[in-house]
Amino acid sequence: MGQSHVPHPGQVDGHPAFLDLPHRSAKPRATGLTHVIDVGTPALAVRGTLDTAAAGLDIWKFGFGSAYIDPAVPEKTALLTQRDVTACIGGTLLEIAWLQDRVEACLDWAAGVGLRCVEVSNGVAQMSPDDKRRLIKRAAEDFMVVSEVGSKDAGAPVHPSAWRDEMLDDLAAGATFALAEGRASGTVGLYRSNGSVRTELVDTLVSSVGSEHVIFEAPRTAQQVWFIRQLGSEVSLGNVAPSDAVGLEALRRGLRADVLDVPGMARPPGGRGR
């Protein structure tokens, strides 16, 4: 009745397998990362999120300095490690440690509680580019490093060439990924105050740095939709709320109306409605 493909019955890894969906890379992924931000999620809720969404999660960041005062961090990092999700401290904590000349103590503590990733940023401290590179190089000796680029100040000017150069220098210093600042509000850096994407900035980063090296902070569903429509299912997205992880994975797999009209998503050629 108008369909040219045959559904595939059965299950794969506990999931139904009767639809033709876009390719999704398997963990450990180098592209298509989902990076979530934890601002005090209880350990029981972390377990529940992992039970539901672990297959689509890659980096779990303890936002700003929350890891320092969250007594459940060791328990949560153990849960994350069991499910192949990399636990990461937010850049603000390391910036404060740098300001107080406590970087080594911070890194020792992070390793001791099971963190495998650190974010290096200069969005709060007056850290020179050279200081930032040295911090990346040191952290990369023991951790995966995500380097954040962009100011947290909504009034700071946004120059695509400056972001490009900083990302390239940070990656050369040892960062694995560059994180493009958007904040949890989705209203600074990558975004205008109304949440719309600075397309010229994204174009520069994709063409000069490479989307495979960049994690774009995209806390809002509309922003996630924009990136998937423009760059495909395997774009890496960050600062996602844990509660939104399943919704984002559904977007990546073409299982939401927002992306149903995108070529290569949920409607194979010849399928009903074509």
C-alpha positions as CSV (number, residue, x, y, z in Angstrom):
1,M,0.0,0.0,0.0
2,G,2.5,2.6,-1.1
3,Q,5.5,1.4,1.0
4,S,8.6,0.2,-0.7
5,H,10.5,-1.1,2.3
6,V,9.8,-3.9,4.7
7,P,9.9,-3.2,8.5
8,H,12.4,-5.2,10.4
9,P,10.7,-7.0,13.3
10,G,12.4,-7.9,16.6
11,Q,14.6,-6.0,18.9
12,V,18.2,-4.8,19.0
13,D,19.8,-4.1,22.4
14,G,16.3,-4.1,24.0
15,H,14.9,-1.6,21.5
16,P,12.4,-2.2,18.7
17,A,13.9,-2.5,15.3
18,F,11.0,-2.3,12.8
19,L,11.7,1.3,11.6
20,D,14.3,2.7,9.2
21,L,16.0,5.4,11.1
22,P,19.0,7.6,10.6
23,H,22.4,6.1,11.5
24,R,23.5,6.7,15.1
25,S,27.1,6.1,16.0
26,A,27.8,3.7,18.8
27,K,29.6,4.4,22.0
28,P,32.4,5.4,22.6
29,R,31.5,8.1,20.1
30,A,33.7,10.7,18.5
31,T,30.8,12.6,16.9
32,G,27.2,13.0,17.9
33,L,28.0,13.5,21.5
34,T,25.3,14.4,24.0
35,H,26.7,16.5,26.9
36,V,24.4,17.0,29.8
37,I,24.7,19.4,32.8
38,D,24.0,18.4,36.4
39,V,23.4,21.2,38.8
40,G,22.6,19.0,41.9
41,T,20.7,16.0,40.5
42,P,20.2,13.4,43.3
43,A,22.0,10.1,42.8
44,L,18.7,8.3,42.6
45,A,17.6,10.5,39.7
46,V,21.0,10.0,38.0
47,R,20.4,6.3,38.1
48,G,17.0,6.7,36.7
49,T,18.2,8.9,33.8
50,L,21.0,6.3,33.0
51,D,18.5,3.5,33.1
52,T,16.5,5.3,30.4
53,A,19.0,7.3,28.4
54,A,22.6,6.0,28.9
55,A,22.9,4.7,25.3
56,G,22.6,8.3,24.1
57,L,24.7,10.0,26.8
58,D,28.4,10.7,26.5
59,I,29.5,13.5,28.9
60,W,27.9,14.3,32.2
61,K,29.1,17.7,33.5
62,F,28.8,18.8,37.1
63,G,27.9,22.4,36.3
64,F,30.0,25.4,37.5
65,G,31.4,24.5,41.0
66,S,28.5,22.3,42.1
67,A,30.8,19.2,42.3
68,Y,32.7,20.8,45.2
69,I,29.6,20.8,47.5
70,D,27.7,17.8,46.2
71,P,28.3,14.9,48.5
72,A,26.9,12.4,46.0
73,V,29.6,13.1,43.4
74,P,31.6,9.9,44.1
75,E,28.4,7.8,44.0
76,K,27.3,9.5,40.8
77,T,30.7,9.1,39.0
78,A,30.6,5.4,39.8
79,L,27.2,5.1,38.3
80,L,28.3,7.0,35.2
81,T,31.4,4.9,34.7
82,Q,29.3,1.7,34.9
83,R,27.2,3.1,32.0
84,D,30.1,4.4,29.8
85,V,29.3,8.0,30.4
86,T,32.2,10.4,31.1
87,A,32.0,12.4,34.2
88,C,33.4,16.0,33.9
89,I,33.8,19.0,36.3
90,G,32.6,22.4,35.1
91,G,35.2,25.0,34.1
92,T,34.2,27.5,36.8
93,L,35.6,25.2,39.5
94,L,39.0,24.9,37.8
95,E,39.0,28.6,37.2
96,I,38.5,29.3,40.9
97,A,41.2,26.7,41.7
98,W,43.6,28.5,39.3
99,L,42.8,31.9,40.9
100,Q,43.7,30.4,44.3
101,D,46.8,28.5,43.0
102,R,45.1,25.2,43.8
103,V,45.1,23.6,40.4
104,E,47.0,20.5,41.5
105,A,44.8,20.0,44.5
106,C,41.7,20.3,42.3
107,L,43.0,17.8,39.8
108,D,44.0,15.4,42.5
109,W,40.6,15.6,44.1
110,A,38.9,15.1,40.7
111,A,40.8,12.0,40.0
112,G,40.1,10.7,43.5
113,V,36.3,11.0,43.1
114,G,36.4,9.2,39.7
115,L,36.1,12.1,37.3
116,R,37.7,11.4,33.9
117,C,37.2,14.7,32.2
118,V,37.8,18.4,33.1
119,E,36.5,21.5,31.4
120,V,39.0,24.3,31.0
121,S,37.5,27.8,30.6
122,N,38.3,31.4,31.1
123,G,34.8,32.8,31.3
124,V,35.2,34.1,34.9
125,A,38.9,34.5,35.7
126,Q,41.1,37.0,34.0
127,M,43.2,34.2,32.5
128,S,45.5,35.0,29.6
129,P,45.4,32.8,26.5
130,D,48.9,31.4,27.4
131,D,47.7,30.6,30.9
132,K,44.7,28.8,29.5
133,R,46.9,26.7,27.1
134,R,49.2,25.8,30.0
135,L,46.2,24.7,32.1
136,I,44.9,22.6,29.2
137,K,48.3,21.0,28.6
138,R,48.6,20.1,32.3
139,A,45.0,18.8,32.6
140,A,45.4,16.7,29.5
141,E,48.2,14.7,31.1
142,D,45.6,12.9,33.3
143,F,42.1,13.8,31.9
144,M,40.1,14.2,28.7
145,V,39.9,18.0,28.4
146,V,36.9,20.0,27.1
147,S,37.9,23.6,26.4
148,E,35.1,26.1,26.7
149,V,35.2,29.1,24.4
150,G,33.1,32.3,24.7
151,S,32.2,34.7,27.5
152,K,29.4,34.2,30.0
153,D,28.8,38.0,29.8
154,A,25.8,38.7,27.6
155,G,27.2,42.1,26.7
156,A,30.6,40.7,25.5
157,P,31.2,41.1,21.7
158,V,31.2,37.9,19.7
159,H,33.8,37.8,16.9
160,P,33.7,34.5,15.0
161,S,37.4,34.8,14.0
162,A,38.4,35.1,17.7
163,W,36.4,32.0,18.7
164,R,37.9,30.1,15.7
165,D,41.5,31.0,16.7
166,E,40.9,30.2,20.4
167,M,39.4,26.8,19.6
168,L,42.2,25.9,17.3
169,D,44.8,26.9,19.8
170,D,43.1,25.0,22.6
171,L,42.8,21.9,20.5
172,A,46.5,22.2,19.6
173,A,47.3,22.5,23.4
174,G,45.7,19.1,24.1
175,A,41.9,19.6,24.4
176,T,39.8,16.8,22.9
177,F,36.8,19.0,22.2
178,A,36.0,22.7,22.1
179,L,32.8,23.7,23.8
180,A,31.0,26.7,22.3
181,E,29.4,28.8,25.0
182,G,25.7,29.2,25.1
183,R,25.1,29.0,28.9
184,A,22.2,27.1,30.4
185,S,19.9,29.9,29.4
186,G,20.8,29.7,25.7
187,T,20.9,33.5,25.4
188,V,24.7,34.3,25.2
189,G,27.7,33.5,23.1
190,L,26.3,31.2,20.3
191,Y,22.9,32.9,20.7
192,R,21.4,36.3,20.7
193,S,19.3,37.4,23.7
194,N,16.2,36.0,22.1
195,G,17.8,32.5,21.8
196,S,18.3,32.6,18.0
197,V,21.5,31.1,16.7
198,R,24.4,33.3,15.5
199,T,24.6,31.5,12.2
200,E,27.7,33.3,11.0
201,L,29.6,32.1,14.1
202,V,28.5,28.5,13.6
203,D,29.5,28.7,9.9
204,T,33.0,29.9,10.8
205,L,33.5,27.2,13.4
206,V,32.2,24.4,11.2
207,S,34.3,25.5,8.2
208,S,37.5,26.3,10.1
209,V,37.5,24.1,13.2
210,G,35.3,21.3,12.0
211,S,32.0,20.2,13.6
212,E,33.7,16.9,14.7
213,H,35.8,18.9,17.1
214,V,33.1,21.2,18.5
215,I,30.3,20.6,21.1
216,F,27.7,23.3,20.6
217,E,25.9,24.2,23.8
218,A,22.2,23.9,23.0
219,P,20.0,23.9,26.1
220,R,16.7,24.7,24.3
221,T,14.8,22.2,22.2
222,A,14.5,24.8,19.4
223,Q,18.3,25.2,19.4
224,Q,18.8,21.4,19.3
225,V,16.3,21.2,16.3
226,W,18.2,24.0,14.5
227,F,21.6,22.2,14.8
228,I,20.2,18.8,13.8
229,R,18.5,20.3,10.8
230,Q,21.6,22.2,9.7
231,L,24.4,19.7,10.6
232,G,22.6,16.4,10.9
233,S,22.1,13.8,13.6
234,E,25.7,13.4,14.5
235,V,26.3,17.0,15.6
236,S,27.6,17.2,19.2
237,L,25.3,19.1,21.6
238,G,25.9,20.3,25.1
239,N,24.4,21.8,28.3
240,V,21.4,19.6,27.8
241,A,19.3,19.0,30.9
242,P,19.3,15.3,32.0
243,S,15.5,15.3,31.8
244,D,15.8,16.3,28.1
245,A,18.2,13.5,27.1
246,V,15.6,11.1,25.7
247,G,13.9,14.0,23.8
248,L,17.2,14.9,22.2
249,E,17.9,11.3,21.2
250,A,14.4,11.1,19.6
251,L,15.3,14.2,17.6
252,R,18.6,12.6,16.4
253,R,16.7,9.5,15.3
254,G,14.0,11.4,13.4
255,L,11.3,10.4,16.0
256,R,9.9,13.9,16.5
257,A,7.7,16.1,14.2
258,D,10.3,18.9,14.4
259,V,12.6,16.9,12.0
260,L,10.3,14.6,10.2
261,D,10.7,16.6,6.9
262,V,14.5,16.5,7.0
263,P,15.9,14.3,4.1
264,G,17.3,11.1,5.5
265,M,15.5,11.2,8.7
266,A,12.4,9.0,9.3
267,R,10.9,8.8,5.8
268,P,12.9,6.6,3.4
269,P,12.5,7.2,-0.3
270,G,9.3,5.7,-1.6
271,G,7.7,5.5,1.8
272,R,4.1,6.7,2.5
273,G,3.7,10.4,2.1
274,R,6.3,10.8,-0.5
